[in-house]
């Protein structure tokens, strides 16, 4: 079979950001924001222990992943991906089966997912996963972009036939299946329609739209979701769920997630820190913080315990063996400043809190302390279980930075002398970097840093 016959078989690349098609509605560029009700009712599907680990430096132990699952459970996650078929009788195989058994035993309300390419060996493996956890969901996938099909020598007919056999086999073995539209944002609309019809007809309970290489912009997300919804409606299958699985190769994961939820998707796949293959996956913390903000503004509550969020990120850094990012949402510097003008405002608010305490006005004092903590943060630190401010002194610092650092590091209310303040600032500008805590404390004591 040559490439020409494949091209003739309607498997050309299709870019959902701009390509036209008679069956696809036109969508003007827009910025979509989900409603508060949508934010409060979205389901997060954790891909941390499957797709996320493709960007990790090592594969964690069973005990490490069980500790992480326990934390996700306490946070409010009820569906999570536990692995992908990578052969049998190897470390990954044994680990996934062990995790499935432990989840079934200890977390009955968690539904695990395993990813499965459509091959005979992988399908047999899916059956052994079901024996380990009777309620496991299997997401069958097969690349659908034109280039993938040309590379593998697949025709449209071959792909549809293999999918039909796999889903029918799963039905006959009482395996719950999820239909994956792999490379969805690059796949031909007619091909997508036939794949969805095949999957739904043969038992798929949800359709996962995968932006496999992170090529989509919000307009593409809106177009493809509308298209999938039209297909499901045309066959009276609106009961079938639609899930969004995004990557961040172009940095569009948050915008695309917003659009997907606004367009009616009920489940979003995420990974802590956005770790994953290449540029990574949709970042859990970005999604959660934004959805919380939108819901809160209208009096809605989200279904997650945000006080666990930092613990999730820290543990995932550990099991993935990757250093925590310095910047970005909830990176190491999310609650940190050394800028003089910022420190001045924080210092003045803390002084107002001290004055209120002297006047025995506890409520006012508490209000000022909370505002001091949140004045240069985008969200309420109390929600994350944080009640402290992180301050440094560097080349961009001023008198207020030094005074605030002294107050927070030493707990002393008495101000430093102007001479000591100038010594600290002179040293910071000399070394041209932010000082360590040890250097600051030594200078506060009047001792020269090492």
C-alpha positions in Angstrom: 0.0 0.0 0.0 1.5 3.3 -1.0 1.2 6.8 0.5 -1.0 8.0 -2.4 -3.8 5.5 -1.5 -3.6 6.6 2.1 -4.0 10.3 1.2 -6.9 9.3 -1.1 -8.4 7.6 2.0 -9.2 11.0 3.7 -6.4 10.8 6.2 -4.8 14.1 5.4 -3.7 16.3 8.3 -6.3 18.7 9.6 -5.6 21.7 11.8 -8.6 22.5 13.9 -7.3 26.0 14.6 -8.2 27.3 11.1 -9.0 24.6 8.5 -12.4 24.7 7.0 -14.9 21.9 6.6 -18.5 21.8 5.5 -19.7 20.0 8.6 -17.9 22.3 11.1 -19.5 25.5 12.4 -17.4 28.7 12.2 -16.3 30.1 15.5 -15.0 33.6 15.9 -11.9 34.0 18.1 -13.0 34.7 21.7 -11.9 34.3 25.3 -14.2 31.8 27.0 -14.6 31.6 30.7 -16.7 28.9 32.4 -19.6 29.8 34.6 -19.3 29.5 38.4 -21.6 26.5 38.3 -19.5 24.8 35.7 -16.4 25.4 37.8 -18.0 23.9 40.9 -19.1 20.8 39.1 -16.1 19.9 36.9 -14.4 16.6 37.4 -10.6 16.4 37.5 -9.0 13.2 36.2 -5.5 12.8 37.6 -3.0 11.7 34.9 -0.1 12.1 37.3 0.8 8.4 37.6 0.5 7.7 33.8 1.0 10.6 31.4 2.8 12.7 33.9 5.5 10.1 34.7 6.6 10.2 31.0 8.2 13.5 32.0 9.6 12.3 35.3 13.2 11.4 36.0 12.4 7.9 37.4 9.5 5.5 37.9 8.3 5.6 41.5 7.9 2.7 43.8 4.5 1.2 44.7 4.6 2.7 48.2 5.4 6.1 46.9 2.5 6.0 44.5 0.1 4.7 47.1 1.1 7.6 49.4 0.4 10.0 46.5 -2.9 8.3 45.7 -3.9 8.7 49.4 -3.2 12.5 49.1 -5.1 12.8 45.8 -8.0 11.0 47.5 -8.0 13.4 50.5 -7.9 16.3 48.0 -11.0 15.1 46.2 -9.9 13.1 43.2 -12.1 10.2 42.4 -10.7 9.1 38.9 -7.1 8.6 38.2 -4.9 7.0 35.5 -2.6 4.3 36.9 -0.6 3.3 33.8 -0.3 2.3 30.2 0.4 -1.1 28.7 4.2 -1.5 28.3 4.5 -5.3 28.0 4.0 -8.0 30.6 6.1 -9.4 33.4 8.1 -6.3 33.9 8.4 -3.7 36.6 5.7 -1.4 35.2 3.3 -4.4 34.7 3.8 -5.6 38.3 3.5 -2.1 39.7 0.3 -1.2 37.9 -1.4 -4.5 39.0 -0.3 -3.9 42.6 -1.7 -0.4 42.5 -5.0 -1.6 41.1 -5.4 -4.2 43.8 -4.5 -1.7 46.6 -6.9 0.9 45.2 -9.7 -1.6 45.0 -9.0 -2.7 48.6 -8.5 0.7 50.3 -10.2 3.3 48.1 -13.6 1.9 46.9 -14.8 5.3 45.6 -11.8 5.8 43.3 -12.2 4.6 39.7 -8.8 3.7 38.1 -8.0 4.0 34.4 -5.4 2.2 32.4 -4.4 3.2 28.8 -4.3 0.5 26.2 -3.1 0.6 22.6 -5.3 -1.6 20.3 -3.2 -4.7 20.0 -4.0 -8.3 21.0 -1.3 -8.4 23.7 -2.5 -5.1 25.2 -6.1 -6.2 25.2 -5.2 -9.4 27.0 -3.3 -7.3 29.5 -6.4 -5.1 30.0 -8.3 -8.3 31.1 -5.7 -9.0 33.8 -6.1 -5.4 35.0 -9.8 -6.0 35.3 -9.1 -9.1 37.5 -6.9 -6.8 39.7 -9.7 -4.1 39.9 -13.2 -5.1 38.6 -14.2 -1.4 38.1 -11.1 -0.4 36.1 -11.8 1.7 33.0 -9.8 1.1 29.9 -9.0 3.9 27.5 -8.3 2.3 24.1 -6.2 4.5 21.8 -4.9 4.4 18.3 -3.2 7.4 16.5 -5.5 9.2 14.1 -3.5 12.0 12.5 -2.8 11.7 8.8 0.9 11.5 9.4 0.6 8.8 12.1 -1.5 6.7 9.7 1.0 7.2 6.8 3.9 6.4 9.2 2.2 3.1 10.3 0.7 2.2 6.9 -2.8 2.4 8.3 -5.9 3.1 6.2 -9.1 4.6 7.6 -10.8 1.3 7.1 -8.1 -0.6 9.0 -8.2 1.8 12.0 -12.0 1.6 12.2 -12.0 -2.2 11.9 -9.4 -2.6 14.7 -11.3 -0.2 17.0 -14.6 -2.1 16.4 -12.9 -5.4 17.3 -11.3 -4.0 20.4 -14.5 -2.4 21.8 -16.6 -5.4 21.0 -14.1 -7.6 22.7 -14.2 -5.3 25.8 -18.0 -5.5 25.8 -17.9 -9.3 25.7 -15.6 -9.3 28.7 -17.6 -6.6 30.7 -14.7 -4.1 30.6 -15.7 -0.5 30.9 -14.2 1.5 28.0 -13.4 5.1 27.2 -13.0 6.1 23.6 -9.9 8.2 22.9 -9.6 10.4 19.9 -5.8 10.4 19.8 -4.3 13.3 17.8 -7.9 14.8 17.7 -6.8 18.3 17.0 -5.0 17.1 13.9 -7.4 14.5 12.7 -9.8 14.8 9.8 -13.4 15.6 10.9 -15.0 12.7 8.8 -12.5 10.3 10.3 -13.3 11.6 13.9 -17.1 11.1 13.2 -16.6 7.5 12.1 -14.4 6.7 15.0 -16.9 8.2 17.5 -19.7 6.2 15.9 -17.7 3.0 16.1 -16.7 3.6 19.8 -20.1 4.6 21.1 -21.9 1.8 19.2 -19.6 -0.6 20.9 -19.9 0.5 24.5 -17.7 3.6 25.0 -19.0 5.5 28.0 -17.0 8.7 27.3 -15.1 10.3 24.5 -11.7 11.7 25.4 -10.6 14.5 23.0 -6.8 14.4 23.1 -4.7 17.4 22.0 -1.8 15.0 21.7 0.9 17.4 20.6 -0.5 20.6 22.2 -1.2 22.3 18.9 -4.7 23.6 19.8 -5.7 27.2 20.6 -9.0 28.0 22.3 -10.8 28.4 18.9 -9.8 24.9 18.0 -11.1 23.5 21.3 -14.5 25.2 20.8 -14.8 23.9 17.2 -13.9 20.3 18.0 -16.1 20.1 21.1 -19.1 21.5 19.3 -18.4 19.0 16.5 -18.3 16.0 18.9 -21.4 17.1 20.7 -23.3 17.3 17.3 -22.2 13.8 16.5 -23.4 12.4 19.8 -26.7 14.3 19.5 -27.2 12.9 16.0 -27.2 9.3 17.4 -29.1 10.1 20.6 -25.9 9.5 22.6 -25.8 12.8 24.6 -25.4 10.6 27.7 -21.9 9.8 26.6 -19.4 12.1 28.5 -16.8 14.3 26.7 -13.4 14.7 28.4 -10.6 17.0 27.5 -6.9 15.9 27.6 -4.6 18.8 26.8 -0.9 19.3 26.5 1.0 22.6 26.8 3.5 22.6 23.9 2.3 26.1 23.0 1.5 27.1 26.6 -2.3 27.1 25.9 -3.3 24.5 28.5 -5.1 26.9 30.9 -6.9 28.8 28.1 -7.9 25.6 26.4 -9.2 24.1 29.6 -11.3 27.2 30.3 -12.8 26.9 26.8 -13.4 23.2 27.1 -15.3 23.7 30.4 -17.2 26.6 29.0 -18.2 24.5 26.0 -19.7 21.9 28.3 -17.0 19.3 28.9 -17.5 17.7 32.3 -14.0 16.1 32.8 -10.6 17.6 32.5 -7.3 15.6 32.6 -4.5 17.3 34.7 -1.0 16.6 36.1 0.6 18.3 39.1 3.2 20.9 37.9 2.1 20.1 34.3 4.8 17.5 34.1 4.7 15.1 31.1 6.3 14.3 27.8 7.8 17.2 25.9 6.4 20.5 27.3 4.0 18.6 29.6 0.3 18.3 30.4 -2.4 20.6 31.7 -1.2 22.0 35.0 -3.4 20.9 38.0 -2.6 23.9 40.2 -3.4 26.4 37.5 -6.8 24.8 36.8 -7.7 24.4 40.4 -6.8 28.0 41.5 -8.6 29.6 38.6 -11.8 27.5 39.0 -11.8 28.2 42.7 -11.6 31.9 42.1 -14.4 31.9 39.6 -16.7 29.8 41.8 -15.9 31.7 44.9 -16.8 35.1 43.3 -20.4 33.9 42.9 -20.7 32.0 46.2 -20.1 28.5 44.8 -17.9 25.9 46.5 -15.5 23.7 44.6 -15.2 19.9 45.4 -11.5 20.0 46.3 -9.7 20.6 49.6 -7.2 23.3 48.5 -5.3 23.0 51.8 -3.9 19.8 50.4 -2.7 21.3 47.1 0.8 22.3 48.2 1.4 18.9 49.7 0.4 17.3 46.4 2.9 19.4 44.5 5.7 18.8 47.0 5.1 15.0 47.0 4.9 14.9 43.2 8.2 16.8 42.9 9.7 14.1 45.1 8.3 11.0 43.4 9.1 12.4 39.9 12.6 13.3 41.1 12.4 16.8 39.7 13.2 20.1 41.4 10.2 22.3 42.2 9.9 25.3 39.8 10.9 28.7 41.2 8.2 30.6 39.2 4.7 29.8 38.0 1.6 29.1 40.0 2.6 27.7 43.4 6.3 27.6 42.4 8.8 28.2 45.1 8.5 32.0 44.8 4.7 32.2 44.7 4.5 33.9 48.1 7.9 35.7 48.0 9.1 39.3 47.3 12.2 41.3 47.9 11.0 44.5 46.0 11.2 47.6 48.2 7.8 49.1 47.3 6.0 45.9 47.9 7.6 45.3 51.2 6.7 48.9 52.2 3.0 48.2 51.8 3.2 44.9 53.7 5.2 46.5 56.5 2.7 49.3 56.9 -0.2 46.9 57.1 1.6 44.8 59.7 2.2 48.0 61.7 -1.5 48.8 61.5 -2.2 45.3 62.8 0.2 45.9 65.8 -1.4 49.2 66.5 -4.9 47.6 66.5 -3.6 45.0 68.9 -2.4 47.7 71.3 -5.9 49.2 71.1 -7.3 45.7 71.9 -9.1 45.5 68.6 -8.4 41.8 67.7 -10.8 41.7 64.7 -9.2 44.7 63.1 -5.7 43.4 63.8 -6.6 40.0 62.2 -8.0 41.9 59.2 -4.8 43.9 58.7 -2.6 40.8 59.0 -4.6 38.9 56.5 -4.4 41.8 54.1 -0.7 42.1 54.6 -0.3 38.5 53.6 -2.5 38.8 50.5 -1.8 42.3 49.2 0.7 40.9 46.6 -0.9 37.5 46.0 -3.5 36.6 43.4 -5.5 34.4 45.8 -6.3 34.0 49.5 -3.4 32.3 51.2 -5.6 31.0 54.0 -7.3 28.6 51.5 -4.0 26.9 50.9 -3.3 26.7 54.7 -0.6 29.4 54.6 -0.3 32.1 57.2 3.2 33.5 56.5 5.0 35.7 54.0 8.3 34.9 52.4 10.6 38.0 52.2 14.1 38.4 50.9 16.7 41.2 50.5 18.5 41.7 47.2 19.7 44.4 44.8 16.1 45.7 44.2 15.3 46.0 47.9 15.0 49.1 49.9 14.7 50.1 53.6 11.3 48.5 54.0 12.6 45.2 52.7 15.2 45.0 55.3 12.9 46.1 58.1 10.3 43.6 57.1 12.8 40.8 56.7 14.1 41.6 60.2 10.6 41.6 61.7 9.7 38.3 60.1 13.0 36.5 60.6 13.7 37.5 64.2 10.2 38.2 65.5 11.5 41.4 67.1 9.3 44.5 66.8 12.1 46.9 67.5 13.4 48.5 64.3 17.0 48.3 63.1 19.2 51.3 63.1 19.7 53.2 59.9 23.4 52.3 59.9 22.5 48.5 60.0 19.9 48.9 57.3 22.4 50.6 55.0 25.0 47.9 55.7 22.5 45.2 54.6 21.5 47.1 51.5 25.2 47.9 50.6 26.1 44.2 50.9 23.1 43.1 48.8 24.1 45.5 46.0 27.7 44.4 46.2 26.9 40.7 45.8 24.2 41.5 43.2 21.9 38.7 44.3 19.3 37.9 46.9 20.9 37.1 50.3 20.5 33.8 52.0 18.8 33.6 55.4 22.1 32.9 57.1 23.7 36.0 55.5 20.8 38.2 56.6 20.7 36.9 60.2 24.5 37.5 60.5 24.2 41.0 59.3 21.3 41.6 61.7 23.5 40.5 64.5 26.3 42.8 63.3 28.5 39.9 62.1 30.1 39.8 58.7 28.6 37.1 56.4 30.9 34.2 55.5 
